[in-house]
Amino acid sequence: MDQDILNEVLAGLPLPALMIGADERIVGCNTAALALLGAGLVGRHHAFVLRQPEVLQAISAALRNRLQAEARHVIPGPSHEVIHRVTAAPVGTAVLCTFEDLSDREQMDAMRRDFVANVSHELRTPLTSVLGFIETLRGPAREDAAVRDRFLAIMQTEAERMVRLVRDLLQLSKVEAQERQRPTDRHDVARLIFSAAQSLRPLAEVSHVRLVLSGLDTPVEIFADPDQITQVATNLIENAIKYGGSGKEVQVTLTHESSPRGPKVRLSVKDQGEGIESFHLPRLAERFYRIDGHRSREKGGTGLGLAIVKHIAQRHRGRLVVDSVVGQGSTFAVLLPAT
């Protein structure tokens, strides 16, 4: 094939692609292949460019047996692997190799597997406890009133934990389903946040935490889902009360600020707790990620609260921001468009 025509054909392909001649050297490639594999590909033996055995075997099968073959090409990255499906197809005496990026799909599959495993674990533990208590109550502790009352109290706690988990799973599923649908009605978020804070005052009093509210006495209307904004405020304030420390203060603030993308409204919830190590911060909004799993479960956490907050913020075209200094407390903020 004429080199100019070959270059035009390769340039027209939407995937990274290169052509390997009968002499096993690369005779052409497109810009996407250069970006993926580096410069200076043409003229080099393909084995020096594509070093992975599975890929070389697929190319060999296409060159020698004239059979289309597929292989995985994996490039290690700082946070995750970049995975491509390489298709080696005979074209005349040459072989056309195309690279289809499967990274997002593989990550979604991994997330789905992790999600199922986490949900199974979170449900299996309390269910196992409840079944064990039932077996004991039907046997050795049948007539022991004190043991029966103690076990029933624990069973109620475990059942309530499962109810919270199922509730949060349903909430997360609903938020994710609506994430591309931005709210179309304007609501006073100051009133919604104030109501959420007021509903949590009994918990703050029991926990000996002082709630300090500011910026909530003036109406602030933005495009918002009132139930979801209430959920955001409730989750953040409740977490601050539970983990901020007894005798401390939790500040709930609503402010306006400017940004390159337009005016924003910032809901900040600041506690005076132990603070969070910096390496935890990027993962805090992951589903089921906990800094201290045992402590979180003791306080009734499901590991889904911040994931729900993050997705609600994204639905409103906003974002969740977390700042923390060990020993000085943490600030959880949600930035939302003011227009």
Sequence and secondary structure as in RCSB ss.txt:
>XXXX:A:sequence
MDQDILNEVLAGLPLPALMIGADERIVGCNTAALALLGAGLVGRHHAFVLRQPEVLQAISAALRNRLQAEARHVI
PGPSHEVIHRVTAAPVGTAVLCTFEDLSDREQMDAMRRDFVANVSHELRTPLTSVLGFIETLRGPAREDAAVRDR
FLAIMQTEAERMVRLVRDLLQLSKVEAQERQRPTDRHDVARLIFSAAQSLRPLAEVSHVRLVLSGLDTPVEIFAD
PDQITQVATNLIENAIKYGGSGKEVQVTLTHESSPRGPKVRLSVKDQGEGIESFHLPRLAERFYRIDGHRSREKG
GTGLGLAIVKHIAQRHRGRLVVDSVVGQGSTFAVLLPAT
>XXXX:A:secstr
  HHHHHHHHHT SS EEEE TTSBEEEE HHHHHHH S  TTSBHHHH   HHHHHHHHHHHHH   EEEEEEE
  SSS EEEEEEEEEETTEEEEEEEE HHHHHHHHHHHHHHHHHHHHHHHHHHHHHHHHHHHHTTTTT HHHHHH
HHHHHHHHHHHHHHHHHHHHHHHHHHHTTTS   SEEEHHHHHHHHHHHTHHHHHHTT EEEEES SS  EEE  
HHHHHHHHHHHHHHHHHHS TT EEEEEEEEE  TT  EEEEEEE  SS   GGGGGGTTSTT  SSHHHHHHTT
  S HHHHHHHHHHHTT EEEEEEETTTEEEEEEEEE  
